[in-house]
Amino acid sequence: MLFKNNTLICAPMAGITDPVFRSICKEHGADVTVSEMVSVDGIVYGADATFDLMRFESTERPIGIQLFGADPQRFAESTALVAQRFKPDFIDLNAGCPVPKVVKRNGGASLLKDLKQFERIVYAMVNASSIPVTVKLRSGWYKDQWVDVDFARCAQECGACAVTLHPRSQTMGFSGHSCWERIGEVKQSVAIPVIGNGDILNGKDALAMLRQTGCDGLMVGRGAYGNPWIFSEIRAVISGRPYTPPSSQEKLRLALSHIEHYRYTYGEYRAAREMKKHVSWYIKGIPGASQWRDRIFRAVSTDELSGIVRGVFS
Ligand SMILES: Cc1cc2nc3c(=O)[nH]c(=O)nc-3n(C[C@H](O)[C@H](O)[C@H](O)COP(=O)(O)O)c2cc1C
C-alpha cells in the first residue's frame, strides 16, 4: 500500500521538484516523490516543454505525475496518455494551486468552487487510468468556508485512492499557518489514506501533525529547501530514534554534488541560473549568510557558485 504507515512524500513544487531535487530527497529518506504540476492542455497540444516535465529516473519510484487543468475530457485523455507513456506509480490531480495564472483558467484551487465539475474530473481520470489516481486539495477557496470534507468524500466515491490536504484556503496563499485540524476532520470522514501537508519544518512538527490529525502520511515541501535531510530527521523522530543533523562537510558535499548533477542534466546556462536559489537555501543559518547571498545572486557560472559554497563551508 503506497500511502500507509507514515509514508513520507516530497511535495510537488513547480520550479523546484525537478528530477535532480527529487532524487536528492529520495536519497535522504523521502519514500515517494511527485512531479511538478503538468498542464493537461499542454499534454493535449503535445507541447515539448510539458513532456519534459514528466520525465523521471526509475530510482525516483514510487513517483506520481501531477496534472492540472479544468476540462474533464482533457484530463481523461492526458491521464490515459501519461499512464501509458510514462508509467508513473500514480497520477495526482492538482485541486489546490492558488496562483492567478492557474486559477483564472479554472484550474488548481478553482476546482474547489464547483463540486460537480471536480467530480466529473476525478471520475474521468479514474475511468481513463490503469494506475491509481490521487487528489491534492486545499481546504477551500475562502478561509473558514471549508469544503475539504465534501471534496475528499467525493474523490473517494469517484475511486481516488488517497487524498493529500494542504489546509489553507486559496485566499490565504501561503500566509499564516495551515489549519491542521482540517486534516483531522478529513481523516475522520474518509476511509482512503489521508496525507497531511503544510508547515512541516522539522521532525517535531511532523510528529505533532501525526499525533494531532491521525493522518496516514506526511508531505513536505518548503521544509526540504536546502534541507533534504528533513526526511531522515522525520523518520528518526517518529520512530523514536536519535537524529544527528548534517555536518558542514556533508552540507558542502551535497551542495556541490547538487550543482554538478543539475549542470550535467540541464547544462551550464540553466544550472547557473536555477541553482542560485538552492545554494542560498543550503547556506541558510550560516553566520554572514546574507553577504554570501549577494554574491550568489551576482554569480554568472556554476564554477562561481561552487566556489562560493566552498568559501561558506570552509
Ligand atoms: C514554489 C512552490 C511551488 C509549488 N508547486 C506546486 C505544484 O506544482 N503542485 C502542487 O500541488 N502544489 C504545489 N505547491 C504547494 C506544495 O506542494 C505544498 O502543498 C505547500 O508548499 C505546503 O506545504 P509546505 O508547507 O510543506 O511547503 C507549491 C509550493 C511552492 C512553495
The ligand as a Gaussian input file, in Angstrom:
#p B3LYP/6-31G(d) Opt

LIG

0 1
 C        7.377000      27.177000      -5.117000
 C        6.192000      26.270000      -4.891000
 C        5.665000      25.563000      -5.946000
 C        4.568000      24.723000      -5.739000
 N        4.084000      23.995000      -6.793000
 C        3.073000      23.096000      -6.574000
 C        2.637000      22.225000      -7.600000
 O        3.157000      22.206000      -8.723000
 N        1.597000      21.378000      -7.317000
 C        1.012000      21.341000      -6.073000
 O        0.092000      20.568000      -5.851000
 N        1.421000      22.135000      -5.083000
 C        2.455000      22.987000      -5.292000
 N        2.927000      23.735000      -4.259000
 C        2.350000      23.547000      -2.900000
 C        3.154000      22.474000      -2.124000
 O        3.063000      21.215000      -2.737000
 C        2.619000      22.366000      -0.680000
 O        1.278000      21.996000      -0.725000
 C        2.747000      23.690000       0.080000
 O        4.004000      24.287000      -0.138000
 C        2.547000      23.461000       1.587000
 O        3.486000      22.549000       2.087000
 P        4.820000      23.044000       2.854000
 O        4.375000      23.938000       3.978000
 O        5.455000      21.769000       3.331000
 O        5.645000      23.795000       1.869000
 C        3.997000      24.595000      -4.442000
 C        4.547000      25.326000      -3.382000
 C        5.630000      26.148000      -3.580000
 C        6.217000      26.892000      -2.407000

